[in-house]
Amino acid sequence: MIGFLTHLVVPHTHDAADSIDDAMEASAEGVRALKISLFVLLGTTMLQAVVVALSGSVALLADTIHNFSDALTAVPLWIAFVIGRRAASRRYTFGLGRAEDLAGLFIVVVVALSAIVAAWQSIDRIVNPQPIHALGWLIAAGLIGFAGNETVAIYRIRVGRRIGSAALVADGVHARADGFTSLAVVLGALGVMLGFPLADPIVGILISVAILVLLVGTVRSVGRRLMDGIEPDLVDRAEQALLATPGVLEVEHLQLRWVGHRLQGSADVVVEPARAVALAEAQSIARAAEHSASHALPNLDELRVRAVAAPAVAASV
């Protein structure tokens, strides 16, 4: 069941064909996506808050709290995109792109706290039950929550893939999870209509549990970036591009890592001994290999390639 939920809400493919190869343009598009999604989610949350006051539903309250926290997670990520644009310095020689991954950790913490608060409210309502009113409005609010969150999820995930931002994709996954929990609120309201008043707080608890379960995948994604993890298919594409460069016989010590939503790395390419002796020719092959890699990986900021000579073959006696 957990695997089915994860497959439903977490994207597994990378849209490399439409990736943005300019760092400034990528950051600007990321900020634009955060601005638009922030206002959409805040509007959705305000509508749901009105219905919470009218109905007294803790399931909708849990959903509204989480939607509000999801909207607020756009703020630190927005700040991280702006900070990440700063040039490298003598203290931060790789730049400040890691601020984006730290913002991803903040998102994880905020979402986890919102799930805990929502669960506490639901448990309190089971212990101290209260009547629920305006069930029709409650169902409408749940559907509004789903529509708003799914719209934001599609937008954030699409832009996150384009610019290579794990944090922005994670934010989109959270919005998608929120959309499905909004549908769960509708199920709770239908349960109350059918004469089961505890359906509302029970759904609130299930929402909180589902959020925490789905958060595991996000923790892995953000943690992998912080540990310099890289998708193997990106390494394969870089290696194939380097091998396709004229004069390159072999690729050694290829390393790639994400710094925010941009890639950096290094590699040694093996060339013929005669070409390695000619320094100018070796440097030309290295530059051509770097150019090939940048076409294969649009998110690549820098790949330092060094040309090394192939080992000499001993003459047969």
The 8 nearest C-alpha neighbors of each residue, nearest first, counted from 0:
[[1, 3, 2, 4, 5, 6, 7, 209],
 [0, 2, 4, 3, 5, 212, 213, 6],
 [3, 1, 5, 0, 4, 6, 7, 213],
 [2, 4, 0, 6, 1, 5, 7, 8],
 [5, 3, 7, 1, 6, 2, 0, 8],
 [4, 6, 2, 7, 8, 3, 9, 1],
 [7, 5, 3, 4, 9, 8, 2, 10],
 [8, 6, 4, 5, 9, 3, 10, 2],
 [7, 9, 5, 6, 175, 172, 176, 4],
 [10, 8, 5, 6, 172, 7, 11, 216],
 [11, 9, 12, 8, 6, 172, 156, 7],
 [12, 10, 9, 13, 6, 8, 14, 5],
 [13, 11, 10, 14, 160, 15, 9, 156],
 [12, 14, 15, 160, 11, 161, 10, 163],
 [13, 15, 16, 160, 17, 161, 12, 18],
 [16, 14, 18, 17, 13, 161, 297, 296],
 [15, 17, 14, 18, 161, 297, 13, 19],
 [16, 18, 15, 161, 14, 19, 297, 160],
 [19, 17, 161, 15, 16, 297, 162, 20],
 [18, 20, 162, 21, 25, 161, 297, 298],
 [19, 21, 297, 298, 18, 22, 299, 25],
 [22, 20, 24, 23, 19, 25, 298, 297],
 [21, 23, 25, 24, 26, 20, 261, 300],
 [24, 22, 26, 25, 21, 27, 84, 28],
 [23, 25, 27, 21, 26, 22, 28, 19],
 [24, 26, 22, 28, 162, 23, 27, 19],
 [27, 25, 29, 23, 28, 24, 80, 30],
 [26, 28, 24, 30, 29, 25, 23, 31],
 [29, 27, 31, 25, 26, 30, 24, 32],
 [28, 30, 26, 32, 27, 31, 25, 33],
 [31, 29, 33, 27, 32, 28, 77, 34],
 [30, 32, 28, 34, 33, 29, 27, 35],
 [31, 33, 29, 35, 30, 34, 36, 28],
 [34, 32, 30, 36, 31, 35, 73, 37],
 [35, 33, 31, 37, 32, 36, 30, 38],
 [34, 36, 32, 37, 38, 33, 31, 39],
 [35, 37, 39, 33, 151, 38, 34, 40],
 [38, 36, 70, 34, 40, 35, 39, 33],
 [37, 39, 41, 40, 36, 35, 42, 34],
 [38, 40, 36, 42, 37, 41, 43, 35],
 [41, 39, 43, 37, 42, 38, 70, 44],
 [40, 42, 44, 38, 43, 39, 37, 45],
 [43, 41, 45, 39, 40, 44, 38, 46],
 [42, 44, 40, 46, 41, 45, 144, 147],
 [45, 43, 41, 47, 46, 42, 63, 67],
 [46, 44, 48, 42, 47, 43, 41, 49],
 [47, 45, 43, 49, 44, 48, 42, 50],
 [46, 48, 44, 50, 49, 45, 140, 63],
 [49, 47, 51, 45, 50, 46, 44, 52],
 [48, 50, 52, 47, 46, 51, 45, 53],
 [49, 51, 53, 47, 52, 48, 54, 137],
 [52, 50, 48, 54, 55, 53, 49, 56],
 [53, 51, 49, 50, 54, 55, 48, 56],
 [52, 54, 50, 51, 55, 49, 133, 132],
 [55, 53, 132, 133, 51, 131, 56, 52],
 [54, 56, 51, 131, 52, 53, 57, 132],
 [57, 55, 59, 58, 54, 51, 131, 60],
 [58, 56, 60, 59, 121, 200, 61, 203],
 [59, 57, 203, 61, 60, 199, 56, 184],
 [58, 60, 62, 57, 56, 61, 184, 63],
 [59, 61, 57, 63, 58, 62, 51, 64],
 [62, 60, 117, 58, 64, 59, 63, 57],
 [61, 63, 59, 65, 60, 64, 66, 181],
 [62, 64, 60, 66, 65, 61, 44, 59],
 [65, 63, 67, 61, 66, 62, 60, 68],
 [64, 66, 68, 62, 67, 63, 113, 69],
 [67, 65, 69, 63, 68, 64, 62, 44],
 [66, 68, 70, 64, 65, 69, 44, 63],
 [69, 67, 71, 65, 70, 66, 64, 72],
 [70, 68, 66, 72, 67, 71, 65, 174],
 [69, 71, 67, 37, 68, 72, 40, 73],
 [72, 70, 68, 73, 69, 74, 67, 37],
 [73, 71, 69, 74, 70, 106, 75, 68],
 [72, 74, 76, 71, 33, 70, 77, 75],
 [73, 75, 77, 72, 76, 71, 78, 33],
 [76, 74, 78, 77, 102, 73, 72, 79],
 [75, 77, 79, 73, 102, 78, 74, 80],
 [76, 78, 74, 80, 75, 79, 30, 73],
 [79, 77, 75, 81, 76, 80, 82, 74],
 [78, 80, 99, 76, 82, 98, 81, 77],
 [81, 79, 83, 77, 78, 82, 26, 76],
 [80, 82, 78, 79, 83, 84, 77, 26],
 [83, 81, 79, 84, 80, 85, 78, 95],
 [82, 84, 96, 95, 80, 81, 85, 79],
 [83, 85, 82, 81, 86, 80, 23, 26],
 [86, 84, 83, 82, 87, 95, 94, 81],
 [85, 87, 94, 84, 88, 95, 83, 93],
 [88, 86, 94, 92, 91, 93, 85, 89],
 [87, 89, 91, 92, 90, 86, 94, 93],
 [88, 90, 92, 91, 87, 93, 94, 86],
 [89, 91, 88, 92, 87, 94, 93, 95],
 [92, 90, 88, 94, 93, 87, 89, 95],
 [91, 93, 87, 88, 89, 94, 90, 95],
 [94, 92, 91, 87, 95, 88, 96, 258],
 [93, 95, 87, 91, 92, 86, 96, 85],
 [96, 94, 83, 97, 98, 82, 85, 91],
 [95, 97, 259, 83, 258, 98, 94, 99],
 [96, 98, 259, 99, 100, 95, 258, 101],
 [99, 97, 101, 79, 96, 100, 95, 102],
 [98, 100, 79, 102, 259, 97, 101, 96],
 [99, 101, 103, 97, 102, 98, 259, 166],
 [102, 100, 98, 104, 103, 99, 97, 105],
 [103, 101, 105, 99, 100, 104, 76, 75],
 [102, 104, 166, 100, 106, 101, 105, 221],
 [105, 103, 101, 107, 102, 106, 108, 100],
 [104, 106, 102, 108, 103, 107, 109, 101],
 [105, 107, 103, 109, 104, 108, 72, 110],
 [106, 108, 104, 110, 105, 109, 111, 103],
 [109, 107, 111, 105, 106, 110, 112, 104],
 [110, 108, 112, 106, 111, 107, 113, 105],
 [109, 111, 113, 107, 112, 108, 106, 114],
 [112, 110, 108, 114, 113, 109, 107, 211],
 [113, 111, 115, 109, 114, 110, 108, 116],
 [112, 114, 110, 116, 115, 111, 65, 117],
 [115, 113, 207, 117, 111, 112, 116, 118],
 [114, 116, 112, 118, 113, 117, 119, 111],
 [117, 115, 119, 113, 118, 114, 112, 120],
 [116, 118, 61, 114, 120, 115, 119, 113],
 [119, 117, 204, 121, 115, 120, 116, 207],
 [118, 120, 116, 122, 121, 117, 123, 115],
 [121, 119, 123, 117, 118, 122, 116, 124],
 [120, 122, 200, 124, 118, 123, 119, 203],
 [123, 121, 125, 119, 124, 120, 118, 126],
 [122, 124, 126, 120, 121, 125, 127, 119],
 [123, 125, 127, 128, 121, 122, 126, 200],
 [126, 124, 122, 128, 123, 127, 200, 121],
 [125, 127, 123, 124, 128, 122, 121, 129],
 [128, 126, 124, 125, 123, 129, 122, 121],
 [129, 127, 124, 125, 126, 130, 123, 197],
 [128, 130, 127, 131, 124, 55, 125, 56],
 [131, 129, 132, 128, 55, 196, 54, 56],
 [132, 130, 54, 55, 56, 129, 133, 134],
 [131, 133, 54, 134, 130, 55, 53, 56],
 [134, 132, 54, 136, 135, 137, 53, 131],
 [135, 133, 137, 136, 132, 188, 138, 54],
 [134, 136, 138, 137, 133, 139, 188, 132],
 [137, 135, 139, 133, 134, 138, 140, 50],
 [138, 136, 134, 140, 135, 139, 133, 141],
 [137, 139, 185, 141, 135, 136, 140, 134],
 [140, 138, 136, 142, 137, 141, 143, 135],
 [141, 139, 143, 137, 142, 138, 47, 136],
 [142, 140, 181, 144, 138, 143, 139, 185],
 [141, 143, 145, 139, 144, 140, 146, 138],
 [144, 142, 140, 146, 141, 145, 147, 139],
 [145, 143, 141, 147, 142, 181, 146, 148],
 [144, 146, 178, 142, 148, 181, 143, 147],
 [147, 145, 143, 149, 144, 148, 150, 142],
 [148, 146, 150, 144, 145, 149, 143, 43],
 [149, 147, 178, 174, 151, 145, 150, 146],
 [148, 150, 152, 175, 146, 151, 147, 178],
 [151, 149, 147, 148, 153, 152, 146, 154],
 [150, 152, 148, 154, 36, 149, 153, 155],
 [153, 151, 171, 149, 174, 175, 155, 154],
 [152, 154, 156, 150, 151, 155, 157, 149],
 [153, 155, 151, 157, 152, 156, 158, 150],
 [156, 154, 171, 152, 158, 157, 153, 159],
 [155, 157, 168, 159, 171, 153, 158, 154],
 [156, 158, 154, 160, 159, 155, 153, 161],
 [159, 157, 161, 155, 160, 156, 154, 162],
 [160, 158, 164, 168, 156, 167, 162, 161],
 [161, 159, 163, 157, 158, 162, 156, 14],
 [160, 162, 18, 158, 159, 163, 17, 19],
 [161, 163, 25, 159, 160, 19, 164, 18],
 [164, 162, 260, 160, 159, 161, 165, 298],
 [163, 165, 260, 159, 167, 166, 162, 168],
 [166, 164, 168, 167, 169, 163, 221, 159],
 [165, 167, 103, 169, 164, 168, 170, 100],
 [168, 166, 170, 159, 169, 164, 165, 155],
 [167, 169, 156, 159, 171, 165, 170, 166],
 [170, 168, 166, 172, 171, 167, 217, 165],
 [169, 171, 167, 173, 168, 172, 166, 174],
 [172, 170, 152, 155, 168, 174, 156, 169],
 [171, 173, 169, 175, 174, 170, 9, 8],
 [174, 172, 176, 170, 171, 175, 177, 169],
 [173, 175, 177, 171, 148, 152, 172, 176],
 [176, 174, 178, 172, 152, 177, 149, 173],
 [175, 177, 173, 179, 178, 174, 172, 8],
 [178, 176, 174, 180, 175, 179, 173, 181],
 [177, 179, 145, 148, 175, 181, 176, 180],
 [178, 180, 182, 181, 176, 177, 145, 183],
 [179, 181, 183, 177, 182, 178, 206, 176],
 [182, 180, 141, 178, 184, 183, 179, 145],
 [181, 183, 179, 185, 180, 184, 141, 145],
 [182, 184, 180, 186, 181, 185, 187, 179],
 [185, 183, 187, 181, 182, 186, 58, 141],
 [184, 186, 138, 182, 188, 183, 187, 141],
 [187, 185, 183, 189, 184, 188, 190, 182],
 [188, 186, 199, 184, 190, 198, 185, 189],
 [189, 187, 191, 185, 190, 186, 134, 192],
 [188, 190, 192, 186, 191, 187, 185, 193],
 [191, 189, 187, 193, 188, 192, 195, 198],
 [190, 192, 196, 195, 188, 194, 193, 189],
 [191, 193, 189, 190, 194, 188, 195, 134],
 [194, 192, 190, 191, 195, 189, 196, 188],
 [193, 195, 191, 192, 196, 190, 189, 198],
 [194, 196, 191, 190, 197, 198, 193, 192],
 [197, 195, 191, 198, 194, 199, 190, 130],
 [198, 196, 199, 195, 200, 201, 125, 191],
 [197, 199, 187, 201, 196, 190, 195, 200],
 [198, 200, 187, 202, 197, 58, 201, 203],
 [201, 199, 121, 203, 202, 58, 197, 198],
 [202, 200, 198, 204, 203, 199, 197, 205],
 [201, 203, 205, 199, 200, 204, 187, 58],
 [204, 202, 58, 200, 206, 201, 205, 121],
 [203, 205, 118, 207, 201, 206, 202, 121],
 [206, 204, 202, 208, 207, 203, 209, 201],
 [205, 207, 203, 209, 204, 208, 180, 202],
 [206, 208, 114, 204, 210, 205, 209, 118],
 [207, 209, 205, 211, 210, 206, 212, 204],
 [210, 208, 212, 206, 211, 207, 205, 213],
 [209, 211, 207, 213, 208, 212, 214, 206],
 [212, 210, 214, 208, 209, 213, 111, 207],
 [213, 211, 209, 214, 210, 215, 208, 1],
 [212, 214, 210, 215, 211, 216, 209, 5],
 [213, 215, 211, 217, 212, 216, 210, 218],
 [214, 216, 218, 213, 217, 212, 219, 211],
 [217, 215, 219, 218, 214, 213, 220, 5],
 [216, 218, 220, 214, 219, 215, 169, 221],
 [219, 217, 215, 221, 216, 220, 222, 214],
 [220, 218, 222, 216, 217, 221, 223, 215],
 [219, 221, 217, 223, 218, 222, 216, 224],
 [220, 222, 224, 218, 223, 219, 217, 103],
 [223, 221, 225, 219, 224, 220, 218, 226],
 [222, 224, 228, 226, 220, 221, 225, 219],
 [223, 225, 227, 228, 221, 226, 222, 257],
 [224, 226, 222, 223, 227, 221, 100, 228],
 [225, 227, 223, 224, 228, 222, 221, 256],
 [228, 226, 224, 256, 225, 223, 229, 257],
 [229, 227, 223, 224, 226, 256, 230, 225],
 [228, 230, 256, 231, 227, 255, 257, 224],
 [229, 231, 232, 233, 234, 228, 235, 256],
 [232, 230, 234, 233, 229, 235, 236, 228],
 [231, 233, 235, 234, 230, 236, 229, 237],
 [234, 232, 236, 235, 231, 230, 237, 229],
 [233, 235, 231, 237, 232, 236, 238, 230],
 [236, 234, 232, 238, 233, 237, 239, 231],
 [237, 235, 233, 239, 238, 234, 232, 240],
 [236, 238, 234, 240, 292, 235, 239, 233],
 [237, 239, 235, 241, 240, 236, 234, 242],
 [238, 240, 242, 236, 241, 237, 235, 243],
 [241, 239, 243, 237, 292, 238, 242, 291],
 [240, 242, 288, 238, 244, 243, 239, 292],
 [243, 241, 239, 244, 240, 247, 238, 249],
 [242, 244, 240, 241, 239, 245, 247, 291],
 [243, 245, 241, 242, 288, 247, 246, 287],
 [246, 244, 247, 243, 284, 242, 287, 288],
 [245, 247, 270, 244, 248, 284, 271, 274],
 [248, 246, 270, 245, 242, 244, 269, 249],
 [247, 249, 269, 270, 246, 242, 250, 268],
 [248, 250, 269, 268, 247, 242, 251, 270],
 [251, 249, 268, 267, 269, 242, 238, 253],
 [250, 252, 267, 253, 268, 266, 249, 269],
 [253, 251, 266, 267, 254, 250, 265, 268],
 [252, 254, 266, 251, 265, 267, 255, 250],
 [255, 253, 264, 265, 252, 266, 256, 234],
 [256, 254, 264, 263, 262, 265, 229, 253],
 [257, 255, 227, 263, 262, 229, 264, 258],
 [256, 258, 262, 261, 259, 260, 224, 263],
 [259, 257, 96, 261, 97, 260, 262, 256],
 [258, 260, 96, 97, 99, 261, 257, 100],
 [259, 261, 164, 163, 258, 162, 257, 262],
 [262, 260, 298, 258, 259, 257, 299, 300],
 [261, 263, 299, 257, 300, 256, 298, 258],
 [264, 262, 301, 256, 255, 302, 300, 299],
 [263, 265, 255, 302, 254, 256, 301, 303],
 [264, 266, 303, 302, 254, 304, 253, 255],
 [267, 265, 253, 304, 252, 254, 251, 303],
 [266, 268, 305, 251, 304, 252, 306, 250],
 [269, 267, 250, 306, 249, 251, 307, 247],
 [268, 270, 249, 307, 248, 309, 308, 247],
 [271, 269, 247, 308, 248, 309, 246, 307],
 [270, 272, 274, 273, 309, 308, 275, 269],
 [273, 271, 308, 275, 274, 309, 276, 270],
 [272, 274, 276, 271, 275, 277, 308, 270],
 [275, 273, 277, 276, 271, 272, 281, 280],
 [274, 276, 272, 281, 308, 277, 273, 278],
 [277, 275, 274, 273, 278, 272, 281, 308],
 [276, 278, 274, 275, 280, 279, 281, 273],
 [279, 277, 281, 280, 276, 275, 282, 274],
 [278, 280, 282, 281, 277, 283, 275, 274],
 [281, 279, 283, 282, 277, 278, 274, 284],
 [282, 280, 278, 284, 275, 283, 279, 306],
 [281, 283, 285, 279, 280, 284, 278, 286],
 [282, 284, 280, 286, 281, 285, 279, 287],
 [283, 285, 287, 281, 282, 286, 288, 280],
 [286, 284, 282, 288, 283, 287, 304, 306],
 [287, 285, 289, 283, 288, 284, 282, 290],
 [286, 288, 290, 284, 289, 285, 283, 291],
 [287, 289, 285, 291, 241, 286, 290, 244],
 [290, 288, 286, 292, 287, 291, 302, 293],
 [289, 291, 287, 293, 288, 292, 286, 294],
 [292, 290, 288, 294, 289, 293, 240, 287],
 [291, 293, 295, 289, 294, 240, 237, 290],
 [292, 294, 296, 290, 295, 291, 299, 297],
 [295, 293, 291, 292, 296, 297, 290, 240],
 [294, 296, 292, 293, 297, 240, 236, 237],
 [295, 297, 293, 298, 299, 294, 292, 237],
 [296, 298, 20, 299, 18, 294, 293, 19],
 [299, 297, 20, 261, 296, 262, 300, 19],
 [298, 300, 262, 297, 296, 301, 293, 261],
 [301, 299, 262, 263, 261, 298, 302, 22],
 [300, 302, 263, 299, 303, 264, 262, 293],
 [303, 301, 264, 265, 263, 289, 304, 300],
 [302, 304, 265, 266, 301, 264, 305, 289],
 [303, 305, 266, 285, 267, 265, 302, 289],
 [306, 304, 267, 285, 268, 266, 307, 303],
 [305, 307, 268, 285, 281, 267, 269, 270],
 [308, 306, 269, 270, 268, 305, 275, 309],
 [309, 307, 272, 270, 275, 269, 271, 310],
 [308, 310, 271, 269, 272, 270, 311, 307],
 [311, 309, 308, 312, 272, 271, 269, 313],
 [310, 312, 313, 309, 272, 308, 271, 314],
 [313, 311, 314, 310, 309, 315, 272, 271],
 [314, 312, 311, 315, 316, 310, 309, 272],
 [313, 315, 312, 316, 311, 310, 272, 309],
 [314, 316, 313, 312, 311, 310, 309, 272],
 [315, 314, 313, 312, 311, 310, 272, 309]]
